[in-house]
């Protein structure tokens, strides 16, 4: 739970009020308490709070729903948890339709209060962070779309800041979908070349002849059909940055020609003999091991060293999972700009599954998953029902010793089997596959542990 978060407790029951304050102060929150809805509304008119916990039934005619309305009017980012001793589905749905984050039923448990408050405050924090990032992008203060606050991402951003003002060539490595082009673009936008072209070229898309023609251009009559001279991409990018992605796929003859351009800072069009000076910065990217390609004779060693002045490696998403909540929220915001849907965010269980998956396709796969979920979502929150089955099947099971205490292996296995069954909707064939046992073994364990449907 975020320290120094500002909380307002509204309850006409003094004992309940004091219990809530005691529970939440242990997490470092700054607590204000009032005994009536009227006091709460007045206080909300003067001060802002991150979270309000309000009893539904209050004396003096101002209810918890009135407090909810006043809180949302004062600041739409304030989350509100409704407390009720008269819990019903209708009451909870009614409050949540009006904007409440969730509800607590009296008598409440301390762990439940802390968990719910922490989740509400985390939602506020992520929303504010996404808004700050979008504001930075709009204002131009942020010159990249690389989202994350983990140590690995911050070190990438720091390196971009150091490298960008120089004209050093850069190689960016990393798995597919990790954002290598975003890094190249960020380097360009923070460089002295920012006002010129940023030209991405896919080295795997062309044969040697086509790539040479596209890069260098040609003179009239250089080949059949060349009825006029044409400048190539490198000339058009003069003064800017050229980004060669999938550079390991560049044909070897073209590697020699590119090496000459880098060394001499000039080119010769196809079919010509005139030396044309150019000024471009080269950034290359690959998901392959270029050193192995050099050893196998697939990539020129001299070109490798010309390009590899600065080496920047993008981590796989599985290596910085702490960024998933922020990334998911940011991607959802971007996706919803193209969809007319009132989706506000993710349920706790859905986010737990997103954080537990390893993403072989990295950020690109996360984006696809969220786009699919948003398209299928029928409520205002993305829940587990719209996530792909393979995610739910392989979500990581974490055993919390602080919560559950020390248990025997049999007890842990029983809890794990029950958890897997819940994750796959009690599909025993799928559960057995995930557990790595056959169906007969699973049925024996279910019988031994007295786990029913």
Residue pairs with C-beta under 8 A, 6 or more apart in sequence:
1 27
1 28
1 29
1 114
1 117
1 118
1 121
2 50
2 121
2 122
2 125
3 27
3 28
3 29
4 28
4 29
4 30
5 28
5 29
5 30
5 50
5 51
5 121
6 29
6 30
6 32
6 47
6 48
6 49
6 50
6 51
7 24
7 29
7 30
7 31
7 32
7 49
7 50
7 51
7 52
7 53
7 117
8 32
8 33
8 34
8 40
8 43
8 44
8 49
8 51
8 52
8 53
8 54
8 71
9 17
9 20
9 21
9 24
9 31
9 32
9 33
9 34
9 52
9 53
9 54
10 33
10 34
10 36
10 37
10 39
10 40
10 52
10 53
10 54
10 55
10 58
10 64
10 67
11 17
11 20
11 33
11 35
11 53
11 54
11 55
11 58
11 83
12 35
12 36
12 55
12 58
12 59
13 55
14 35
16 55
16 83
16 106
17 33
17 35
18 33
20 33
20 53
20 113
21 31
21 33
23 110
23 113
23 114
24 31
24 113
24 114
24 117
25 31
26 114
27 114
27 117
27 118
29 117
32 43
32 47
32 49
34 40
34 43
36 58
36 59
36 60
36 62
37 54
37 58
37 60
37 61
37 62
37 63
37 64
37 66
37 67
38 60
38 62
40 52
40 54
40 62
40 67
40 70
41 62
41 66
41 67
41 70
44 52
44 67
44 70
44 71
44 74
45 70
45 74
48 74
48 75
48 78
49 71
49 75
49 78
50 77
50 78
50 79
50 121
50 124
51 78
51 79
51 80
51 81
51 117
51 120
51 121
51 124
52 67
52 68
52 71
52 78
52 79
52 80
52 81
53 80
53 81
53 83
53 104
53 117
54 64
54 67
54 68
54 71
54 80
54 81
54 82
54 83
55 64
55 82
55 83
55 84
56 63
56 64
56 65
56 82
56 83
56 84
56 86
56 91
56 95
56 103
57 63
57 64
57 84
57 85
57 86
58 64
58 67
64 82
64 83
64 84
64 95
65 82
65 94
65 95
65 98
67 80
68 80
68 82
68 95
68 98
68 99
68 100
69 98
71 78
71 80
72 78
72 80
72 98
72 99
77 124
77 127
77 128
78 124
79 101
79 120
79 121
79 123
79 124
80 99
80 100
80 101
81 100
81 101
81 102
81 103
81 104
81 116
81 117
81 120
82 91
82 92
82 95
82 100
82 102
82 103
82 104
83 103
83 104
83 105
83 106
83 108
84 91
84 92
84 103
84 104
84 105
84 106
85 105
85 106
87 103
87 105
87 106
91 103
92 102
92 103
95 103
96 102
96 103
101 116
101 119
101 120
101 123
102 116
102 119
102 120
104 112
104 113
104 116
111 403
119 348
122 325
123 345
126 325
126 326
126 329
126 345
127 329
127 345
129 149
129 326
129 329
130 326
130 329
130 330
130 333
133 142
133 147
133 330
134 333
135 141
136 142
137 145
143 186
143 189
143 190
143 194
144 157
144 160
144 182
144 183
144 185
144 186
144 189
144 190
145 182
145 185
145 186
146 153
146 156
146 157
146 160
146 179
146 182
146 183
146 186
147 153
147 323
147 326
147 327
147 330
148 154
148 320
148 323
148 326
148 327
149 322
149 323
149 326
150 320
150 322
150 323
151 320
152 315
152 319
152 320
153 315
153 320
153 323
156 183
156 312
156 314
156 315
159 310
159 312
160 183
160 186
160 187
160 190
160 312
161 190
163 170
163 187
163 310
163 312
164 186
164 187
164 188
164 189
164 190
164 191
165 190
165 191
165 192
167 191
167 281
168 309
168 310
169 262
169 281
169 282
169 283
169 284
169 306
169 307
169 308
169 309
169 310
170 184
170 187
170 282
170 283
170 284
170 307
170 309
170 310
170 311
170 312
171 247
171 283
171 284
171 285
171 286
171 290
171 307
171 308
171 310
171 311
171 312
172 180
172 183
172 184
172 283
172 284
172 285
172 286
172 312
172 313
172 314
173 180
173 285
173 286
173 287
173 290
173 311
173 312
173 313
173 314
174 180
174 285
174 287
174 313
174 314
174 315
174 316
175 287
175 314
175 316
175 362
176 287
176 361
176 362
176 364
177 317
177 361
177 362
177 363
177 364
177 365
178 314
178 315
178 316
178 317
178 362
178 363
179 314
179 362
179 363
180 245
180 285
180 287
180 314
181 200
181 243
181 245
181 285
183 312
183 314
184 198
184 200
184 241
184 243
184 245
184 283
184 285
185 198
185 243
187 241
187 283
188 194
188 198
188 240
188 241
188 243
188 281
188 283
189 198
191 241
191 281
193 239
193 240
193 241
193 281
196 237
196 238
196 239
196 240
196 241
197 236
197 237
197 239
197 240
197 241
198 240
198 241
198 243
199 233
199 236
199 237
199 240
199 241
199 242
199 243
200 243
200 245
201 214
201 215
201 233
201 242
201 243
201 244
201 245
202 245
202 246
203 211
203 244
203 245
203 246
203 247
203 248
203 249
203 250
203 254
204 246
204 249
206 214
207 251
208 251
208 253
208 254
211 250
211 251
211 254
212 254
212 257
212 270
213 232
213 270
214 232
214 233
215 232
215 233
215 234
215 254
215 257
215 258
215 267
216 232
216 234
216 257
216 267
216 268
216 269
216 270
217 229
217 230
217 231
217 232
217 233
217 234
217 235
217 269
217 270
218 226
218 229
218 230
218 232
218 269
218 270
218 271
218 272
219 226
219 229
219 269
219 270
219 271
219 272
220 226
220 227
220 228
220 229
220 271
221 227
221 271
222 269
222 270
222 271
222 272
223 270
223 271
226 271
229 269
231 269
232 267
232 269
233 242
234 242
234 261
234 267
234 278
234 280
235 267
235 276
235 278
237 278
237 280
238 278
238 279
238 280
239 279
239 280
240 280
240 281
241 280
241 281
241 282
241 283
242 280
242 281
242 282
242 283
243 283
243 284
243 285
244 250
244 258
244 282
244 283
244 284
244 285
245 284
245 285
245 286
246 285
246 286
246 287
247 284
247 285
247 286
247 290
247 307
248 286
248 288
248 290
248 293
248 298
248 299
250 258
250 299
252 298
252 299
252 300
255 299
255 300
255 303
256 300
256 303
258 303
259 300
259 302
259 303
259 306
260 267
261 267
261 278
262 282
262 303
262 306
262 307
263 306
264 275
265 277
265 278
265 279
266 275
266 276
266 277
266 278
267 275
267 276
267 278
268 274
268 275
268 276
269 276
282 307
284 307
290 299
290 304
290 308
291 304
293 299
294 300
294 301
294 304
316 359
316 362
317 323
317 324
317 327
317 359
317 362
317 363
317 365
317 366
318 358
318 359
321 355
324 351
324 354
324 355
324 366
325 351
325 354
325 355
327 363
327 366
328 346
328 351
328 354
328 366
328 370
329 345
329 346
331 366
331 367
331 370
331 371
332 343
332 345
332 346
332 370
332 374
332 382
335 367
335 370
335 371
335 374
336 343
336 374
339 374
339 375
341 374
341 377
342 380
343 374
343 377
343 380
343 381
343 382
344 380
344 381
345 381
345 382
346 354
346 381
346 382
346 383
347 381
347 382
347 383
347 384
349 383
349 384
350 373
350 381
350 382
350 383
350 384
350 387
352 395
353 384
353 387
353 391
353 392
353 395
354 366
354 369
354 387
354 391
356 394
356 395
356 396
356 398
357 391
357 394
357 395
357 396
358 394
359 365
359 366
361 368
369 387
369 388
369 391
370 382
372 386
372 388
373 382
373 386
373 387
374 382
376 386
377 383
377 386
384 392
389 424
392 423
392 424
393 423
393 424
393 430
393 434
394 434
395 423
397 416
397 419
397 420
399 412
399 415
399 416
404 415
407 415
410 449
413 445
413 449
414 449
414 451
417 431
417 435
417 442
417 445
417 446
417 449
417 451
418 451
420 431
420 434
420 435
421 428
421 431
421 451
424 430
424 431
424 434
426 453
428 439
428 442
428 443
429 439
431 442
432 438
432 439
432 441
432 442
435 442
437 445
445 451
446 452
